[in-house]
Amino acid sequence: GGPEIMIMDCEKYIGKCECGRDHELETKKVVVEYGATANFEKYMADVGLAGKKRAVVYDSVIYKLTEGKHVAADQEIVLEANGLRAEDIVIEEMMEKLDTPEVIVAYGAGTIMDFGRYPAYKLGIPFVAIPTLASSDGFTANICSAIIKGQKKSTAMCAPVLVVADLDIIKGAPARLVASGINDILSKYISLTDWKIARIVSGEYYCPMVASLAQEALDIMREAADKYAATGVADHEAMTMAQMKSGLTMQLLNHSRAASGAEHLMAHLVEMQPPRFEGAEGIHGECVGVGTFACIKKYHELADLPTPRAKAFEPLTSEWINEKFGERLAPGIIKENSEDVLGTFDPQNIVDHWDEIRALIDAIPSVGEMEALYSACGCKYLPEHIGVKPELGGEMLTISAAIRNRLTLIRMLRVLDFGE
């Protein structure tokens, strides 16, 4: 498509749903267009924020980079970009400088968003996002990934009432970030499969509408990735829209189930740096890409094997956790697994539904197809691409499955016996 404007009116997703829940969204409107910042005031009026006293937060690099594209502000706050981390102490320091705003606008990439989200949440005022990158789907989520009391974890906070993505700014993204954004969304091949399998075997809550929104994000990104692979030209509009749709699924569910499965735990593994993984590094999407490809390989392998037998659930032992995670991380992992989801249903359910599971896996593109696509897009997809020794590739999935007590096919392997 040419530079036509894409506006998502979020009304259609809220209210009574076929899944039985009433979904809520703080985000009223998402705009993705070239020159969007020039129309910022109109969009603010559309969501009822015209004339409200506003503080706009930038970092020093973005402030310079976007000269001529800034938005009107009653108060501008420009944070030193060098070494800037989203941490409660730093954010609260910034909050002391705020001059009683009625709305906070965060203008920048991921880190700056938490400097909008956190104060808005604490002050009970709306937050507006102007993303300058589209390499991940966090912009439309209601998750804050700041370091709080020394711990980096995802905390539910405000989602933006309005997102205005100016493609004139976003199109300047380097190829590495374009590839990372592709990786983050293609991971839905696994996360959606994991969610569907969990629904079949354990009766976990599932929403067809939210799943189809995640699928839409995946389809848009897959088409854009195919185009990028063939031409080297990024369709920033489609890619950005895919990220926005994926982020909305987290807000609609109030968790990341549709957008994050076994594959996303790779990013957590890299952040946590357990023993033997100390050299691992990479931006979020890259780590997720490695996790996705490892899962695609593993899931297809499993589907090709004879149907497994069920075996009794056994909790993870503290010895295993200590060995794999070391004493710094072990206590948190032990706590996370104390109410293991694997112990909540009969493993025989997995075996009884193995043909359905196989059919879901068959719908995932083949290893060869994905390898060609990743490679043509310049995506990272192998363990060694993110500083993990290739021989740890298999174990990487088993270890990362213990990081979050969420039912994925990888976690289910603990109660399945595939024989020899």
WOHU-V363524 format. One record per residue. N is the residue number from 0. OMEGA is omega as a letter, one per 40 degrees, with the letter a starting at -180 (999 if undefined). Layout:
n->N omega->OMEGA
n->N omega->OMEGA
//
This chain:
n->0 omega->i
n->1 omega->a
n->2 omega->i
n->3 omega->a
n->4 omega->i
n->5 omega->i
n->6 omega->i
n->7 omega->i
n->8 omega->a
n->9 omega->a
n->10 omega->a
n->11 omega->a
n->12 omega->a
n->13 omega->i
n->14 omega->a
n->15 omega->a
n->16 omega->i
n->17 omega->a
n->18 omega->i
n->19 omega->i
n->20 omega->i
n->21 omega->a
n->22 omega->i
n->23 omega->i
n->24 omega->i
n->25 omega->a
n->26 omega->a
n->27 omega->a
n->28 omega->i
n->29 omega->a
n->30 omega->i
n->31 omega->a
n->32 omega->i
n->33 omega->i
n->34 omega->a
n->35 omega->a
n->36 omega->i
n->37 omega->a
n->38 omega->a
n->39 omega->a
n->40 omega->i
n->41 omega->a
n->42 omega->i
n->43 omega->i
n->44 omega->a
n->45 omega->a
n->46 omega->i
n->47 omega->a
n->48 omega->i
n->49 omega->i
n->50 omega->i
n->51 omega->a
n->52 omega->a
n->53 omega->i
n->54 omega->i
n->55 omega->a
n->56 omega->i
n->57 omega->i
n->58 omega->a
n->59 omega->a
n->60 omega->a
n->61 omega->a
n->62 omega->i
n->63 omega->a
n->64 omega->a
n->65 omega->i
n->66 omega->a
n->67 omega->i
n->68 omega->i
n->69 omega->i
n->70 omega->a
n->71 omega->a
n->72 omega->i
n->73 omega->i
n->74 omega->i
n->75 omega->i
n->76 omega->a
n->77 omega->a
n->78 omega->i
n->79 omega->a
n->80 omega->a
n->81 omega->i
n->82 omega->a
n->83 omega->i
n->84 omega->i
n->85 omega->a
n->86 omega->a
n->87 omega->a
n->88 omega->a
n->89 omega->a
n->90 omega->a
n->91 omega->i
n->92 omega->i
n->93 omega->a
n->94 omega->i
n->95 omega->a
n->96 omega->a
n->97 omega->a
n->98 omega->i
n->99 omega->i
n->100 omega->i
n->101 omega->i
n->102 omega->i
n->103 omega->i
n->104 omega->i
n->105 omega->a
n->106 omega->a
n->107 omega->a
n->108 omega->a
n->109 omega->a
n->110 omega->a
n->111 omega->a
n->112 omega->i
n->113 omega->i
n->114 omega->i
n->115 omega->a
n->116 omega->a
n->117 omega->i
n->118 omega->a
n->119 omega->i
n->120 omega->a
n->121 omega->a
n->122 omega->a
n->123 omega->i
n->124 omega->a
n->125 omega->a
n->126 omega->a
n->127 omega->a
n->128 omega->i
n->129 omega->a
n->130 omega->i
n->131 omega->i
n->132 omega->i
n->133 omega->a
n->134 omega->i
n->135 omega->a
n->136 omega->a
n->137 omega->a
n->138 omega->a
n->139 omega->i
n->140 omega->i
n->141 omega->a
n->142 omega->i
n->143 omega->a
n->144 omega->i
n->145 omega->i
n->146 omega->a
n->147 omega->a
n->148 omega->i
n->149 omega->a
n->150 omega->i
n->151 omega->i
n->152 omega->i
n->153 omega->a
n->154 omega->i
n->155 omega->i
n->156 omega->a
n->157 omega->i
n->158 omega->i
n->159 omega->i
n->160 omega->a
n->161 omega->i
n->162 omega->i
n->163 omega->a
n->164 omega->a
n->165 omega->a
n->166 omega->i
n->167 omega->i
n->168 omega->a
n->169 omega->a
n->170 omega->i
n->171 omega->a
n->172 omega->i
n->173 omega->a
n->174 omega->a
n->175 omega->a
n->176 omega->i
n->177 omega->a
n->178 omega->i
n->179 omega->i
n->180 omega->i
n->181 omega->i
n->182 omega->a
n->183 omega->a
n->184 omega->i
n->185 omega->i
n->186 omega->i
n->187 omega->i
n->188 omega->a
n->189 omega->a
n->190 omega->i
n->191 omega->i
n->192 omega->i
n->193 omega->a
n->194 omega->i
n->195 omega->i
n->196 omega->a
n->197 omega->i
n->198 omega->a
n->199 omega->a
n->200 omega->a
n->201 omega->a
n->202 omega->i
n->203 omega->i
n->204 omega->a
n->205 omega->i
n->206 omega->a
n->207 omega->a
n->208 omega->i
n->209 omega->i
n->210 omega->a
n->211 omega->i
n->212 omega->i
n->213 omega->i
n->214 omega->i
n->215 omega->i
n->216 omega->a
n->217 omega->a
n->218 omega->i
n->219 omega->a
n->220 omega->a
n->221 omega->i
n->222 omega->i
n->223 omega->a
n->224 omega->i
n->225 omega->a
n->226 omega->a
n->227 omega->i
n->228 omega->a
n->229 omega->a
n->230 omega->a
n->231 omega->i
n->232 omega->a
n->233 omega->i
n->234 omega->a
n->235 omega->a
n->236 omega->i
n->237 omega->a
n->238 omega->a
n->239 omega->i
n->240 omega->i
n->241 omega->i
n->242 omega->a
n->243 omega->a
n->244 omega->i
n->245 omega->i
n->246 omega->i
n->247 omega->a
n->248 omega->a
n->249 omega->i
n->250 omega->a
n->251 omega->a
n->252 omega->a
n->253 omega->i
n->254 omega->a
n->255 omega->a
n->256 omega->a
n->257 omega->a
n->258 omega->a
n->259 omega->i
n->260 omega->a
n->261 omega->a
n->262 omega->a
n->263 omega->a
n->264 omega->i
n->265 omega->i
n->266 omega->i
n->267 omega->a
n->268 omega->a
n->269 omega->i
n->270 omega->a
n->271 omega->i
n->272 omega->i
n->273 omega->a
n->274 omega->a
n->275 omega->i
n->276 omega->a
n->277 omega->a
n->278 omega->a
n->279 omega->i
n->280 omega->i
n->281 omega->i
n->282 omega->a
n->283 omega->a
n->284 omega->a
n->285 omega->i
n->286 omega->i
n->287 omega->i
n->288 omega->i
n->289 omega->i
n->290 omega->a
n->291 omega->a
n->292 omega->i
n->293 omega->i
n->294 omega->i
n->295 omega->i
n->296 omega->a
n->297 omega->a
n->298 omega->i
n->299 omega->i
n->300 omega->a
n->301 omega->a
n->302 omega->a
n->303 omega->a
n->304 omega->i
n->305 omega->a
n->306 omega->a
n->307 omega->i
n->308 omega->i
n->309 omega->i
n->310 omega->a
n->311 omega->i
n->312 omega->i
n->313 omega->i
n->314 omega->i
n->315 omega->a
n->316 omega->i
n->317 omega->i
n->318 omega->a
n->319 omega->a
n->320 omega->i
n->321 omega->a
n->322 omega->a
n->323 omega->a
n->324 omega->i
n->325 omega->a
n->326 omega->i
n->327 omega->a
n->328 omega->a
n->329 omega->a
n->330 omega->i
n->331 omega->a
n->332 omega->i
n->333 omega->a
n->334 omega->a
n->335 omega->a
n->336 omega->a
n->337 omega->i
n->338 omega->a
n->339 omega->a
n->340 omega->i
n->341 omega->a
n->342 omega->a
n->343 omega->i
n->344 omega->a
n->345 omega->a
n->346 omega->i
n->347 omega->i
n->348 omega->a
n->349 omega->a
n->350 omega->a
n->351 omega->a
n->352 omega->a
n->353 omega->i
n->354 omega->i
n->355 omega->i
n->356 omega->i
n->357 omega->i
n->358 omega->i
n->359 omega->i
n->360 omega->i
n->361 omega->a
n->362 omega->i
n->363 omega->i
n->364 omega->a
n->365 omega->i
n->366 omega->a
n->367 omega->i
n->368 omega->a
n->369 omega->i
n->370 omega->i
n->371 omega->a
n->372 omega->i
n->373 omega->a
n->374 omega->a
n->375 omega->a
n->376 omega->a
n->377 omega->i
n->378 omega->i
n->379 omega->a
n->380 omega->i
n->381 omega->a
n->382 omega->a
n->383 omega->i
n->384 omega->i
n->385 omega->i
n->386 omega->i
n->387 omega->a
n->388 omega->a
n->389 omega->a
n->390 omega->i
n->391 omega->a
n->392 omega->a
n->393 omega->a
n->394 omega->i
n->395 omega->a
n->396 omega->a
n->397 omega->a
n->398 omega->a
n->399 omega->i
n->400 omega->a
n->401 omega->a
n->402 omega->a
n->403 omega->a
n->404 omega->a
n->405 omega->a
n->406 omega->i
n->407 omega->i
n->408 omega->i
n->409 omega->i
n->410 omega->a
n->411 omega->a
n->412 omega->i
n->413 omega->i
n->414 omega->i
n->415 omega->i
n->416 omega->a
n->417 omega->a
n->418 omega->a
n->419 omega->999
//
